[in-house]
Amino acid sequence: MEKLFSIKMGKAVCAVDLGDGSERGEYVSQDYILSKLGRPHRSISLMYCYYPFDKQWPARISEAHSGENITFQWDYPYDDYFPYHGGIGGNRDGQPFEQMRDIRRHGQDVTLTITIDPAVTDEMLAAIGKDLRTFGRVFLRINHEATGNWFSFNKRASYQEVADFYCRAVRIIKEQAPNVLHIICIGGIENLASEEMVYEKEFAQTVREADIWSVDKYMALHWGWPYDIAETGGHSHHRLAVRDVYELTKRSFERFRYLCGGEVKPMVMSECNADGDVTGPYEQAEMIKLFYDTLREDKAEWFTGVTFYQFRDRGRLGLEIQDPNNADIGIEQPVMRTYKDIISKEWFKPSMTPGEEVQLPAKLRWGSSEDAEGIAVKLRFDAEPHFCELIFDDDSNLMIELNDRWFYKSPEAKVIDLMPAFYDKPLGGAGELTMKIFAPPATGENDLSAEDGMFNYYYTLKKMPEIRIRTAPTEPSKDR
């Protein structure tokens, strides 16, 4: 066994996040996503709603409502996201908490989007904060796209009231859960000829109150889905130039900074895609590549994260389309291969900083997907491996990286086959690789009894797994 040394995982220049489940698609397990994409994301975005005063609540509205007179996705009494089952009298054994645990076990943070009735009480908001205390760093996006007119909260309150509610919610939730970072998602600059953002007077206060600034930008979108088909000459879709979308985002950032007196906060795009309903599958992939390439080529360090919306979609906004015959199956789209190539670029990968030699047992720390301390070891290969696996006799919960491929080891798993690390990226002969090991929380939640448990999770690694490397088949070929 080679010497062990510490390794620190930090921020990417631009983080990549991923949407998983919404009004358009079901949640897909993180095991499946990791196996398809080969690496974890900084954060996984979930879409929920909270309208506790409505008579249909807590049912999902598209299931509780008859569907009569529904001609647009947002015509229901409240938003057709998954219902948030927490809060006063809620159940943290249900959703979104099981999904949040799944996400965090796999070394990722949670971006929780909740559309909320502006009439909810301070006590209800405080209860949401208490729900989130054990989940480490959480990105919370309340009432996103708040300068639009489609969500129920915009139909129940004026823009000024929506902005006031956002600020009230941030202050109350922060008191209960200082581990939560609040995202404001508004239209920003929506016209290249405009200097001011949409509803600037009303929403300037939210830009100052939030921890993170955000816009949602679709380079192409069919908002009439699923009630009509996007055809030439139709009025329920649009397509923009990629460069214009980039410029609008940059100008939004600059305007947010102006409204904060020059203060700079992280700027993200919480939803990004080009709708295949409008572009078709091939140009969708081209537009996505061009946008992410533009971020790298412009060295846009002002832009700190982008969320691809989403992994699997019933329409054409996913890396996969949900199989109409079986909701558990996804049909891979050309953009999947493009996206895998994008997220393999250094610009979008977390930093890795090696440290000093360490001895076992070693205490590993998990702060977030951008702040974690693990261990690393060099593996030597005499030739291209035919077998490379880890054999465990403990109940550790680990994320393991080798040759730019990530693997998850659950507490129940005893053998992890690392050979997929070489299928797309062969070693090409003898060589040396560094294997990195991190320990996110096994339950998906932090232990608040620890002094800094709201922000950090600790795990003591007592021994290394057995590492089995073989550079030839178990038995030689009898056909040569």
VEXDREN-2710 file (C-alpha; in Angstrom, 1 decimal):
% VEXDREN-2710
k/r/px/py/pz
1/MET/0.0/0.0/0.0
2/GLU/1.3/3.4/-0.9
3/LYS/1.3/6.2/1.6
4/LEU/-1.9/8.0/2.3
5/PHE/-2.2/11.8/2.1
6/SER/-5.0/14.3/2.7
7/ILE/-6.9/15.8/-0.1
8/LYS/-9.1/18.9/-0.1
9/MET/-12.1/19.3/-2.5
10/GLY/-13.0/22.9/-3.3
11/LYS/-15.0/24.9/-5.7
12/ALA/-15.0/24.6/-9.5
13/VAL/-14.5/27.9/-11.4
14/CYS/-18.1/27.3/-12.5
15/ALA/-20.1/24.6/-10.7
16/VAL/-22.5/22.3/-12.6
17/ASP/-25.8/21.4/-11.0
18/LEU/-28.6/19.3/-12.3
19/GLY/-32.4/19.3/-12.1
20/ASP/-34.1/16.0/-11.1
21/GLY/-37.8/15.9/-11.2
22/SER/-40.5/18.6/-11.7
23/GLU/-43.9/19.1/-13.1
24/ARG/-42.5/17.5/-16.3
25/GLY/-40.7/14.4/-14.9
26/GLU/-40.3/12.1/-12.0
27/TYR/-37.3/11.9/-9.6
28/VAL/-34.5/9.6/-10.8
29/SER/-32.3/8.0/-8.2
30/GLN/-28.7/9.3/-7.7
31/ASP/-27.3/5.8/-8.2
32/TYR/-28.7/5.8/-11.8
33/ILE/-27.6/9.3/-12.6
34/LEU/-24.1/8.7/-11.3
35/SER/-23.7/5.6/-13.4
36/LYS/-24.8/7.4/-16.5
37/LEU/-22.8/10.6/-16.0
38/GLY/-19.8/9.3/-14.2
39/ARG/-19.5/12.2/-11.7
40/PRO/-21.5/13.9/-9.0
41/HIS/-22.8/17.4/-9.4
42/ARG/-22.3/20.3/-7.0
43/SER/-26.1/20.3/-6.3
44/ILE/-29.2/18.5/-7.4
45/SER/-32.3/20.7/-7.9
46/LEU/-35.7/19.6/-6.6
47/MET/-39.1/21.3/-7.4
48/TYR/-41.8/21.5/-4.7
49/CYS/-44.8/23.6/-3.7
50/TYR/-46.4/24.6/-0.5
51/TYR/-50.0/25.8/-0.5
52/PRO/-51.3/24.6/2.9
53/PHE/-54.5/26.6/2.9
54/ASP/-55.9/25.2/-0.3
55/LYS/-58.7/22.6/0.0
56/GLN/-56.8/20.1/-2.3
57/TRP/-53.6/20.3/-0.2
58/PRO/-51.5/18.2/0.3
59/ALA/-52.4/16.3/-2.9
60/ARG/-50.5/16.9/-6.1
61/ILE/-52.8/19.3/-7.9
62/SER/-52.8/17.5/-11.3
63/GLU/-53.9/14.4/-9.5
64/ALA/-56.5/16.0/-7.3
65/HIS/-58.0/18.3/-9.9
66/SER/-60.3/17.0/-12.6
67/GLY/-58.4/18.7/-15.4
68/GLU/-61.4/20.5/-16.8
69/ASN/-60.6/23.8/-18.4
70/ILE/-56.9/23.2/-18.2
71/THR/-55.2/24.4/-21.3
72/PHE/-51.9/25.5/-19.9
73/GLN/-49.5/23.9/-17.4
74/TRP/-50.1/26.6/-14.8
75/ASP/-53.9/26.7/-15.0
76/TYR/-54.3/24.6/-11.9
77/PRO/-55.4/26.1/-8.6
78/TYR/-51.8/25.8/-7.4
79/ASP/-48.5/24.9/-9.0
80/ASP/-48.2/21.3/-10.3
81/TYR/-44.9/20.5/-8.4
82/PHE/-44.5/17.7/-5.9
83/PRO/-46.2/18.8/-2.6
84/TYR/-43.8/19.7/0.2
85/HIS/-44.8/17.4/3.1
86/GLY/-42.8/19.1/5.8
87/GLY/-43.7/22.2/7.8
88/ILE/-46.1/22.4/10.8
89/GLY/-47.7/19.0/11.3
90/GLY/-45.6/17.6/8.4
91/ASN/-43.8/14.3/7.9
92/ARG/-40.0/14.3/7.5
93/ASP/-40.1/10.6/6.5
94/GLY/-41.7/11.6/3.2
95/GLN/-40.8/14.0/0.4
96/PRO/-38.7/15.9/-0.3
97/PHE/-36.6/14.6/2.6
98/GLU/-36.0/11.1/1.3
99/GLN/-34.8/12.6/-2.0
100/MET/-32.6/15.1/-0.1
101/ARG/-31.0/12.2/1.8
102/ASP/-30.3/10.3/-1.4
103/ILE/-28.7/13.4/-2.9
104/ARG/-26.4/14.1/0.1
105/ARG/-25.4/10.4/0.6
106/HIS/-24.0/10.7/-2.9
107/GLY/-21.8/13.7/-2.1
108/GLN/-24.0/16.5/-3.5
109/ASP/-25.8/19.4/-2.0
110/VAL/-29.5/20.1/-2.4
111/THR/-31.1/23.0/-4.3
112/LEU/-34.7/23.1/-3.0
113/THR/-37.1/25.1/-5.0
114/ILE/-40.4/25.8/-3.3
115/THR/-43.3/27.9/-4.6
116/ILE/-45.1/29.1/-1.5
117/ASP/-48.4/30.8/-0.9
118/PRO/-47.5/34.3/0.2
119/ALA/-50.3/34.0/2.8
120/VAL/-48.4/31.4/5.0
121/THR/-47.6/32.5/8.5
122/ASP/-44.3/33.3/10.1
123/GLU/-44.7/30.1/12.1
124/MET/-45.1/28.0/8.9
125/LEU/-41.9/29.6/7.5
126/ALA/-40.0/28.9/10.7
127/ALA/-41.1/25.3/10.5
128/ILE/-39.6/25.0/7.0
129/GLY/-36.3/26.3/8.4
130/LYS/-36.4/23.7/11.2
131/ASP/-36.9/21.0/8.5
132/LEU/-33.7/21.9/6.8
133/ARG/-31.3/22.2/9.7
134/THR/-29.8/18.7/9.4
135/PHE/-29.1/18.8/5.7
136/GLY/-25.8/20.8/5.7
137/ARG/-25.5/23.5/3.1
138/VAL/-28.8/23.8/1.3
139/PHE/-29.6/26.2/-1.6
140/LEU/-33.2/27.4/-1.1
141/ARG/-35.0/29.0/-4.0
142/ILE/-38.3/30.4/-2.9
143/ASN/-40.9/31.6/-5.5
144/HIS/-38.6/31.5/-8.5
145/GLU/-39.2/33.4/-11.7
146/ALA/-40.9/35.8/-9.4
147/THR/-41.2/38.5/-12.1
148/GLY/-43.3/36.2/-14.3
149/ASN/-47.1/35.8/-14.3
150/TRP/-47.6/32.0/-14.4
151/PHE/-47.1/30.7/-10.9
152/SER/-50.0/30.7/-8.4
153/PHE/-48.1/33.0/-6.0
154/ASN/-48.1/35.7/-8.6
155/LYS/-51.8/35.3/-9.1
156/ARG/-52.5/35.7/-5.4
157/ALA/-50.3/38.7/-4.7
158/SER/-48.9/41.8/-6.3
159/TYR/-45.3/42.0/-7.4
160/GLN/-44.5/44.2/-4.4
161/GLU/-46.2/41.7/-2.1
162/VAL/-44.3/38.8/-3.6
163/ALA/-41.0/40.7/-3.1
164/ASP/-41.9/41.6/0.5
165/PHE/-42.8/38.0/1.2
166/TYR/-39.5/36.8/-0.2
167/CYS/-37.6/39.1/2.2
168/ARG/-39.8/38.0/5.1
169/ALA/-39.2/34.3/4.4
170/VAL/-35.4/34.7/4.1
171/ARG/-35.2/36.4/7.5
172/ILE/-37.4/33.9/9.3
173/ILE/-35.8/30.8/7.8
174/LYS/-32.3/32.1/8.4
175/GLU/-33.0/32.4/12.1
176/GLN/-33.9/28.7/12.2
177/ALA/-31.4/27.4/9.6
178/PRO/-28.2/29.5/9.1
179/ASN/-26.9/26.6/7.0
180/VAL/-29.4/27.6/4.2
181/LEU/-28.2/29.9/1.4
182/HIS/-31.1/31.8/-0.2
183/ILE/-31.3/32.2/-4.0
184/ILE/-33.4/35.0/-5.6
185/CYS/-34.5/34.0/-9.1
186/ILE/-36.0/36.8/-11.1
187/GLY/-36.1/37.9/-14.7
188/GLY/-33.2/40.3/-14.5
189/ILE/-32.4/42.1/-17.7
190/GLU/-34.7/40.6/-20.3
191/ASN/-34.1/43.0/-23.2
192/LEU/-30.7/43.9/-24.5
193/ALA/-31.9/47.5/-25.1
194/SER/-32.9/47.9/-21.4
195/GLU/-30.7/49.1/-18.5
196/GLU/-33.1/48.2/-15.7
197/MET/-34.3/44.8/-14.7
198/VAL/-38.0/43.8/-14.9
199/TYR/-40.0/45.2/-11.9
200/GLU/-36.8/46.7/-10.5
201/LYS/-38.5/49.0/-8.1
202/GLU/-40.3/46.1/-6.4
203/PHE/-37.6/43.5/-6.4
204/ALA/-34.4/45.6/-5.7
205/GLN/-34.8/44.7/-2.1
206/THR/-34.7/40.9/-2.8
207/VAL/-31.4/41.3/-4.7
208/ARG/-29.9/42.9/-1.5
209/GLU/-31.5/40.3/0.8
210/ALA/-30.5/37.1/-1.0
211/ASP/-27.2/35.2/-0.7
212/ILE/-27.1/34.2/-4.3
213/TRP/-28.4/35.9/-7.5
214/SER/-30.1/33.8/-10.3
215/VAL/-31.9/34.0/-13.5
216/ASP/-33.6/31.1/-15.5
217/LYS/-32.8/31.3/-19.2
218/TYR/-34.0/28.9/-21.9
219/MET/-32.3/29.4/-25.2
220/ALA/-35.3/27.7/-26.7
221/LEU/-38.6/26.8/-24.9
222/HIS/-41.9/25.4/-25.7
223/TRP/-44.0/26.7/-22.9
224/GLY/-47.2/25.4/-24.4
225/TRP/-46.2/21.8/-23.6
226/PRO/-48.0/19.4/-23.2
227/TYR/-51.2/21.1/-24.5
228/ASP/-50.0/21.9/-28.0
229/ILE/-47.2/21.0/-30.4
230/ALA/-44.5/23.5/-31.3
231/GLU/-44.8/24.1/-35.1
232/THR/-43.5/26.8/-37.4
233/GLY/-45.6/29.9/-37.0
234/GLY/-46.9/28.9/-33.5
235/HIS/-47.1/31.3/-30.6
236/SER/-46.3/29.0/-27.6
237/HIS/-42.5/28.7/-28.1
238/HIS/-39.4/30.8/-28.7
239/ARG/-35.8/30.5/-29.7
240/LEU/-33.0/32.9/-28.9
241/ALA/-29.4/33.3/-29.9
242/VAL/-27.0/31.7/-27.5
243/ARG/-24.8/34.8/-27.3
244/ASP/-27.8/36.9/-26.5
245/VAL/-28.8/34.7/-23.6
246/TYR/-25.2/34.9/-22.3
247/GLU/-25.2/38.8/-22.6
248/LEU/-28.6/39.1/-20.9
249/THR/-27.3/36.9/-18.0
250/LYS/-24.1/39.0/-17.7
251/ARG/-26.0/42.3/-17.8
252/SER/-28.4/40.9/-15.1
253/PHE/-25.3/40.2/-12.9
254/GLU/-24.0/43.7/-13.5
255/ARG/-27.4/45.2/-12.7
256/PHE/-27.7/43.2/-9.5
257/ARG/-24.3/44.4/-8.4
258/TYR/-25.3/48.0/-9.1
259/LEU/-28.4/47.6/-7.0
260/CYS/-26.2/46.3/-4.1
261/GLY/-23.9/49.3/-4.3
262/GLY/-21.1/47.3/-6.0
263/GLU/-21.2/44.3/-3.7
264/VAL/-20.7/41.0/-5.5
265/LYS/-22.6/37.9/-4.7
266/PRO/-22.5/34.5/-6.4
267/MET/-24.4/34.5/-9.8
268/VAL/-26.0/31.3/-11.1
269/MET/-28.4/30.1/-13.7
270/SER/-30.9/27.9/-11.9
271/GLU/-32.5/26.5/-15.1
272/CYS/-30.7/26.3/-18.4
273/ASN/-31.6/24.4/-21.6
274/ALA/-32.6/24.6/-25.2
275/ASP/-35.9/22.8/-25.7
276/GLY/-35.8/19.9/-28.1
277/ASP/-39.4/20.6/-29.0
278/VAL/-38.2/23.7/-30.8
279/THR/-34.7/22.8/-31.9
280/GLY/-34.8/19.1/-32.4
281/PRO/-32.3/16.8/-30.7
282/TYR/-29.2/17.7/-32.7
283/GLU/-29.3/21.5/-32.4
284/GLN/-30.3/21.2/-28.8
285/ALA/-27.0/19.6/-28.1
286/GLU/-25.2/22.2/-30.3
287/MET/-26.8/25.1/-28.4
288/ILE/-26.0/23.6/-25.0
289/LYS/-22.4/23.0/-26.0
290/LEU/-22.1/26.6/-27.3
291/PHE/-23.4/28.1/-24.1
292/TYR/-21.1/26.2/-21.8
293/ASP/-18.2/26.7/-24.2
294/THR/-18.9/30.5/-24.1
295/LEU/-18.6/30.5/-20.3
296/ARG/-15.1/28.9/-20.6
297/GLU/-13.9/30.9/-23.5
298/ASP/-15.0/34.2/-22.0
299/LYS/-13.4/33.1/-18.7
300/ALA/-16.6/34.2/-17.0
301/GLU/-15.5/34.0/-13.4
302/TRP/-18.4/36.2/-12.4
303/PHE/-20.7/33.3/-13.2
304/THR/-20.4/30.7/-10.5
305/GLY/-22.9/27.9/-11.4
306/VAL/-25.3/26.6/-13.9
307/THR/-28.1/24.0/-13.6
308/PHE/-29.1/21.9/-16.5
309/TYR/-32.8/21.4/-16.5
310/GLN/-33.3/18.4/-16.2
311/PHE/-32.1/14.8/-16.2
312/ARG/-35.3/13.0/-17.3
313/ASP/-38.2/14.8/-18.9
314/ARG/-41.6/13.7/-20.3
315/GLY/-41.0/16.4/-23.0
316/ARG/-37.7/17.2/-24.6
317/LEU/-36.0/19.2/-21.8
318/GLY/-34.0/16.2/-20.5
319/LEU/-30.8/14.3/-21.0
320/GLU/-33.3/11.5/-21.3
321/ILE/-36.9/11.4/-22.4
322/GLN/-39.2/9.4/-20.1
323/ASP/-40.3/6.3/-21.9
324/PRO/-44.1/6.7/-22.5
325/ASN/-44.6/3.0/-21.9
326/ASN/-42.6/2.8/-18.6
327/ALA/-41.9/5.8/-16.4
328/ASP/-38.9/4.0/-14.8
329/ILE/-37.0/4.0/-18.2
330/GLY/-35.3/6.9/-19.9
331/ILE/-34.5/7.3/-23.5
332/GLU/-31.0/8.9/-23.9
333/GLN/-30.9/11.9/-26.1
334/PRO/-27.9/13.2/-28.1
335/VAL/-27.4/16.0/-25.5
336/MET/-26.5/13.4/-23.0
337/ARG/-23.1/12.7/-24.7
338/THR/-22.5/16.4/-25.2
339/TYR/-23.3/17.1/-21.5
340/LYS/-20.9/14.3/-20.3
341/ASP/-18.2/15.9/-22.3
342/ILE/-19.0/19.4/-20.9
343/ILE/-18.8/18.4/-17.3
344/SER/-15.5/16.6/-17.8
345/LYS/-13.8/20.0/-18.6
346/GLU/-11.6/21.4/-15.9
347/TRP/-13.6/24.6/-15.7
348/PHE/-16.5/22.7/-14.4
349/LYS/-14.8/20.2/-12.1
350/PRO/-14.2/20.8/-8.3
351/SER/-10.7/21.7/-7.3
352/MET/-8.5/19.0/-5.6
353/THR/-5.7/20.2/-3.4
354/PRO/-3.3/17.5/-2.0
355/GLY/-2.0/17.9/1.5
356/GLU/0.3/16.1/4.0
357/GLU/0.7/12.4/4.7
358/VAL/-1.8/10.9/7.0
359/GLN/-2.1/7.8/9.1
360/LEU/-5.2/5.6/9.8
361/PRO/-7.5/6.0/11.6
362/ALA/-8.2/9.3/9.8
363/LYS/-11.0/11.8/10.5
364/LEU/-12.7/12.9/7.3
365/ARG/-14.8/16.0/7.1
366/TRP/-17.7/16.7/4.8
367/GLY/-18.8/20.4/4.8
368/SER/-20.3/20.5/1.3
369/SER/-19.6/19.4/-2.3
370/GLU/-17.3/22.4/-2.4
371/ASP/-15.6/22.0/1.0
372/ALA/-14.6/18.5/2.0
373/GLU/-11.5/16.8/3.4
374/GLY/-10.7/13.2/2.4
375/ILE/-7.8/11.0/1.8
376/ALA/-5.9/9.9/-1.3
377/VAL/-3.6/7.1/-2.3
378/LYS/-1.5/6.4/-5.5
379/LEU/-2.3/3.2/-7.3
380/ARG/0.4/1.7/-9.6
381/PHE/-0.5/-0.4/-12.6
382/ASP/2.0/-2.6/-14.4
383/ALA/-0.3/-2.6/-17.5
384/GLU/-3.8/-1.9/-18.5
385/PRO/-6.0/-3.5/-15.7
386/HIS/-8.4/-6.3/-16.3
387/PHE/-9.6/-6.2/-12.7
388/CYS/-9.6/-3.3/-10.4
389/GLU/-11.9/-3.4/-7.3
390/LEU/-12.2/-2.4/-3.7
391/ILE/-13.2/-4.9/-1.1
392/PHE/-14.7/-3.6/2.2
393/ASP/-15.5/-5.1/5.5
394/ASP/-17.1/-2.0/7.1
395/ASP/-20.3/0.1/6.8
396/SER/-18.7/3.2/5.4
397/ASN/-20.5/5.6/3.1
398/LEU/-18.0/6.9/0.6
399/MET/-17.6/8.7/-2.7
400/ILE/-14.5/7.5/-4.6
401/GLU/-12.8/9.0/-7.6
402/LEU/-10.3/7.3/-9.9
403/ASN/-9.2/8.4/-13.4
404/ASP/-11.9/11.1/-13.5
405/ARG/-14.7/8.6/-12.8
406/TRP/-16.7/8.7/-9.5
407/PHE/-18.1/5.7/-7.6
408/TYR/-20.5/5.5/-4.7
409/LYS/-20.0/3.0/-1.9
410/SER/-23.1/2.6/0.3
411/PRO/-22.9/1.3/3.9
412/GLU/-24.3/-2.1/2.6
413/ALA/-21.9/-2.5/-0.3
414/LYS/-18.9/-4.7/0.1
415/VAL/-17.2/-4.7/-3.3
416/ILE/-16.9/-1.7/-5.6
417/ASP/-15.8/-2.5/-9.2
418/LEU/-13.6/0.4/-10.5
419/MET/-13.2/-1.0/-14.0
420/PRO/-15.6/1.6/-15.5
421/ALA/-12.9/4.2/-14.8
422/PHE/-11.0/2.6/-17.7
423/TYR/-13.7/1.9/-20.3
424/ASP/-13.8/5.4/-21.8
425/LYS/-10.4/6.5/-20.7
426/PRO/-7.9/3.6/-21.0
427/LEU/-4.7/3.8/-19.1
428/GLY/-2.8/2.8/-22.2
429/GLY/-0.2/0.6/-20.4
430/ALA/1.7/1.0/-17.2
431/GLY/1.0/4.0/-15.1
432/GLU/0.0/5.6/-11.8
433/LEU/-3.3/7.1/-10.7
434/THR/-4.5/8.8/-7.6
435/MET/-7.6/7.4/-5.9
436/LYS/-9.5/9.9/-3.8
437/ILE/-12.0/9.0/-1.0
438/PHE/-14.5/11.3/0.7
439/ALA/-17.2/10.5/3.3
440/PRO/-20.5/12.3/2.9
441/PRO/-23.1/11.6/5.6
442/ALA/-24.3/8.0/5.5
443/THR/-27.9/8.9/6.4
444/GLY/-27.9/12.0/4.3
445/GLU/-28.2/14.1/7.4
446/ASN/-25.8/15.8/9.7
447/ASP/-25.5/15.2/13.5
448/LEU/-26.6/18.3/15.2
449/SER/-25.1/17.1/18.5
450/ALA/-21.7/17.9/17.1
451/GLU/-20.4/21.3/18.0
452/ASP/-20.5/22.4/14.3
453/GLY/-22.9/19.7/13.2
454/MET/-25.1/22.1/11.2
455/PHE/-22.3/22.8/8.8
456/ASN/-20.0/19.7/9.0
457/TYR/-20.2/15.9/9.1
458/TYR/-17.3/13.8/10.4
459/TYR/-16.4/10.2/9.7
460/THR/-13.4/8.3/11.0
461/LEU/-11.9/5.9/8.4
462/LYS/-10.3/3.1/10.4
463/LYS/-8.8/1.0/7.6
464/MET/-8.5/1.0/3.9
465/PRO/-10.3/-1.5/1.7
466/GLU/-8.4/-4.3/0.1
467/ILE/-7.4/-3.2/-3.4
468/ARG/-7.4/-5.9/-6.0
469/ILE/-5.6/-5.1/-9.2
470/ARG/-4.9/-7.7/-11.9
471/THR/-3.5/-6.9/-15.3
472/ALA/-4.5/-10.1/-17.1
473/PRO/-7.6/-12.4/-17.2
474/THR/-7.8/-15.0/-14.4
475/GLU/-7.1/-17.7/-16.9
476/PRO/-5.3/-17.2/-20.2
477/SER/-7.2/-17.5/-23.5
478/LYS/-7.4/-21.0/-25.0
479/ASP/-8.2/-19.7/-28.4
480/ARG/-4.8/-18.3/-29.3
END
